[in-house]
């Protein structure tokens, strides 16, 4: 029963982590920067929303690591 709960949590955390990574703004060097798409994004990385998104992404990544280790130990 515990394994099923951890698997469900693991799936939810992995989907949330994918979504949060996709929400991050690009850091440059992509195709959009070649055509001038990244000119106004230099100040976008210092906003409160970006810092909170960073914190939530790190929290999801830590939870993902913990559930991965728990599943590895449980399913061994």
Beta strands, then each sheet from edge to edge (+ up, - down):
end
